[in-house]
Amino acid sequence: MTPVKGLALQSPESVWLGPGGVATNRAFFLVDERGVMVNGKALGDLVRVRAEVTEDLSELVLHFPGGAVVGDAVKLGATRTVQFFRSRFDAPTVIGPWADALSEYCGRPVGICLAPDGRPGVDRGARGAVSLVSARALDALGDAGRVSEPIDPRRFRMLFLIDGVAAHAEDRWCGEVVGLGAARVRINGLVGRCAVTTRDPDTGVVDLPTLHYLRLSRGDIRGDERLPFGVYAEVVRPGEVRVGDPVEPPPAGSTRLDRS
């Protein structure tokens, strides 16, 4: 997860899944001067910036490479209409030092917005507030590409990595309710993939042709999104999820969460 979409991922030991997923996950997102959401696909260096936020989203701190730290209380400005992939909605702008710092860092103007009430800053809104992929799916992808080293799951920026099931077992859970620790989620679809997965999750440098590997191994899978890998879900029963908690796939069984 990350408080600001596109920035460095963090792996807490536990999270609380509410109706919109993890409240602090992608709570903020970046836009360009036209109001179009921007992320690591275009600005790979963003993954080198780490964000911290208070639980109530009242304070935001950014840690930049080289040691610079930019933080302040969050103040909201005027709302603006933003383009978030295929969706358009109004979101409040965030007033403070972060936009200028990120613009200087990225070498292009960016603004920062707060995801509005009822519309989490994850790609698919509340219907996709939770995402998960199986560890063996990563192994299968590496096999397809004849990759000698394990593929880092952070490339796919999923909320949960699960172990103990066959590769892509999660595909068969679409439309079903799955238990994650104390929470329950309904799997709504397969996650299509883009070029952000080709970037190293620590440096942002393009260094692995993941989309080519997906075409080789998953090019015949048909869904609403191209080159699917992993699934997205909505929360139907809130609850805490911890590393090592059991996963309860339909209709029965038990796997365990792995660290992402």
C-alpha positions in Angstrom: 0.0 0.0 0.0 1.0 3.7 -0.3 -0.7 6.8 1.0 0.0 8.6 -2.3 -0.8 6.7 -5.5 2.4 6.0 -7.5 4.8 6.5 -4.7 6.9 3.8 -2.9 5.0 0.8 -1.5 5.0 -0.1 2.2 4.2 -3.5 3.8 2.5 -3.1 7.2 2.0 -6.2 9.4 -1.8 -5.6 9.5 -4.4 -3.4 7.9 -8.1 -2.7 8.6 -10.3 -3.2 5.6 -13.3 -0.8 5.7 -16.0 -0.3 3.1 -13.5 1.5 0.8 -10.6 -0.8 1.5 -7.6 0.5 3.6 -8.5 4.2 4.4 -4.9 5.4 4.0 -4.2 3.4 0.8 -4.0 5.7 -2.2 -5.8 8.4 -0.2 -4.0 11.0 -2.3 -3.2 11.0 -6.0 -1.3 13.2 -8.4 -2.6 15.1 -11.5 -0.9 17.0 -14.2 -1.8 20.5 -15.3 -4.8 19.3 -17.2 -6.2 17.4 -14.2 -5.3 14.0 -15.6 -4.1 11.5 -13.0 -0.4 10.6 -13.3 1.4 7.7 -11.8 4.6 5.6 -12.1 3.8 4.5 -15.6 4.9 8.0 -16.9 7.0 9.1 -13.9 9.0 6.1 -12.8 11.1 8.1 -10.2 8.0 8.4 -8.0 8.6 5.0 -6.6 11.7 6.4 -4.9 9.6 8.8 -2.8 8.1 7.4 0.4 4.9 8.9 1.9 3.7 8.8 5.5 0.3 9.9 6.6 -1.6 10.0 9.9 -4.6 7.7 10.2 -7.0 10.7 10.0 -5.2 12.0 6.9 -4.5 15.3 8.7 -0.7 15.3 8.2 1.4 14.2 5.2 5.1 13.7 5.0 7.2 12.9 1.9 10.7 11.4 2.1 12.8 12.1 -1.0 16.0 10.4 -2.2 19.0 12.1 -0.7 17.2 12.8 2.6 15.0 15.7 1.9 11.7 15.6 3.9 8.6 17.7 3.1 5.7 17.6 5.6 2.9 19.7 6.8 -0.7 19.7 7.9 -3.1 18.8 5.1 -5.4 21.7 4.0 -7.9 21.3 1.3 -8.5 23.8 -1.5 -11.1 24.1 -4.3 -12.4 21.0 -5.9 -11.5 20.3 -9.5 -12.7 17.8 -12.1 -10.1 15.1 -12.7 -9.6 12.3 -15.2 -8.8 9.1 -13.4 -8.3 6.5 -16.2 -11.8 6.2 -17.7 -13.6 8.0 -14.8 -14.2 11.7 -14.3 -15.1 13.0 -10.9 -14.6 16.0 -8.7 -11.8 15.9 -6.1 -10.5 18.4 -3.6 -7.0 19.8 -4.2 -4.5 19.7 -1.4 -2.8 22.9 -0.4 0.8 22.6 0.9 4.4 22.2 0.0 4.1 18.7 -1.6 3.1 19.7 -5.1 6.0 22.1 -5.6 8.4 19.5 -4.1 7.1 16.7 -6.4 7.1 19.0 -9.4 10.7 19.9 -8.9 11.6 16.3 -8.3 9.8 15.0 -11.4 10.8 17.9 -13.7 7.2 18.6 -14.7 4.2 20.3 -13.0 2.0 18.0 -10.8 -0.7 18.7 -8.3 -2.0 16.6 -5.5 -5.6 15.7 -4.8 -7.5 13.9 -2.0 -9.6 11.0 -3.1 -13.2 12.2 -2.4 -15.6 10.6 0.0 -17.0 7.4 -1.4 -14.4 7.2 -4.2 -11.1 5.6 -3.0 -8.0 6.5 -4.9 -7.5 2.9 -6.1 -7.9 2.3 -9.8 -11.5 0.9 -9.8 -13.0 2.7 -6.8 -14.8 0.7 -4.1 -15.4 -2.2 -6.4 -11.7 -2.7 -6.6 -10.6 -1.4 -3.2 -8.9 -4.7 -2.5 -6.5 -6.5 -4.9 -4.7 -9.8 -4.6 -2.5 -12.2 -6.5 -1.1 -15.7 -5.8 2.6 -16.2 -5.2 2.6 -19.1 -7.6 1.2 -16.8 -10.4 4.5 -14.9 -10.1 6.4 -18.1 -10.3 4.5 -19.1 -13.4 5.1 -15.7 -15.0 8.8 -16.1 -14.3 8.8 -19.5 -15.9 7.1 -18.1 -19.0 9.8 -15.5 -19.4 12.6 -17.9 -18.3 13.6 -15.4 -15.6 16.4 -16.7 -13.4 15.4 -14.6 -10.3 12.0 -14.5 -8.6 9.8 -11.7 -9.9 9.2 -9.0 -7.2 5.5 -8.9 -6.4 5.7 -5.2 -5.8 5.9 -4.7 -9.6 2.1 -5.4 -9.6 1.3 -3.1 -6.7 -1.3 -5.5 -5.2 -2.7 -5.1 -1.7 -2.3 -8.8 -0.8 0.0 -11.6 -1.9 -1.4 -15.1 -1.0 0.4 -18.4 -0.8 -0.7 -22.0 -0.7 -2.9 -22.1 -3.9 -2.1 -23.0 -7.5 -1.0 -20.3 -9.9 -4.0 -18.1 -10.9 -6.4 -20.0 -8.6 -7.8 -16.5 -7.7 -9.2 -16.2 -11.3 -11.8 -18.9 -10.5 -13.0 -16.9 -7.5 -14.6 -14.1 -9.6 -18.1 -13.5 -8.4 -17.5 -15.3 -5.1 -16.9 -14.1 -1.5 -13.4 -14.8 -0.1 -12.3 -14.5 3.5 -9.2 -12.5 4.3 -8.5 -12.7 8.0 -11.5 -11.2 9.7 -12.7 -9.5 6.6 -14.8 -10.8 3.6 -14.4 -9.5 0.1 -16.3 -10.2 -3.2 -14.0 -10.8 -6.2 -15.3 -8.7 -9.0 -12.9 -9.2 -11.9 -9.4 -9.7 -13.3 -6.8 -6.9 -13.1 -5.5 -5.9 -16.5 -1.8 -4.8 -16.7 0.1 -1.9 -18.0 3.7 -0.8 -18.4 4.2 0.2 -14.8 4.9 -3.5 -14.1 8.0 -3.3 -16.3 9.6 -0.8 -13.8 11.9 -1.9 -10.9 9.9 -1.2 -7.7 12.9 0.4 -6.0 14.4 2.5 -8.8 11.5 3.0 -11.2 13.8 2.0 -14.1 12.3 -0.2 -16.9 14.2 -3.4 -16.6 11.8 -6.4 -17.2 9.4 -7.1 -20.2 6.6 -8.2 -18.0 3.9 -7.4 -20.6 5.7 -9.7 -23.1 5.7 -12.5 -20.5 2.0 -11.9 -19.9 1.3 -12.1 -23.6 3.1 -15.4 -23.7 1.4 -17.0 -20.7 -1.9 -15.1 -20.5 -2.6 -13.6 -23.9 -5.5 -16.0 -24.5 -7.3 -15.0 -21.3 -10.3 -12.9 -22.0 -11.7 -10.4 -19.6 -12.8 -6.8 -19.3 -9.1 -5.7 -19.1 -6.2 -6.7 -21.2 -3.4 -9.0 -20.0 -5.0 -9.9 -16.7 -2.9 -10.8 -13.7 -4.5 -11.0 -10.2 -8.0 -10.0 -9.2 -9.8 -7.0 -7.7 -12.5 -7.1 -5.0 -14.8 -5.0 -2.8 -15.2 -5.3 0.9 -18.5 -6.9 2.0 -17.5 -7.4 5.7 -15.0 -5.1 7.2 -12.2 -6.5 9.4 -8.5 -6.7 10.2 -6.1 -8.6 8.0 -2.7 -9.5 9.2 0.3 -11.1 7.6 -0.1 -14.9 8.1 -3.9 -14.8 8.4 -5.9 -17.6 6.7 -7.5 -17.0 3.4 -10.8 -18.8 2.8 -11.5 -19.3 -0.9 -14.9 -20.6 -2.1 -16.4 -23.0 -1.3 -13.9 -24.2 1.4 -10.2 -24.6 2.1 -7.5 -22.7 3.8 -4.5 -20.8 2.5 -2.3 -18.2 4.2 -1.3 -14.6 3.4 2.3 -14.1 2.4 4.2 -10.9 2.8 4.1 -8.6 -0.2 
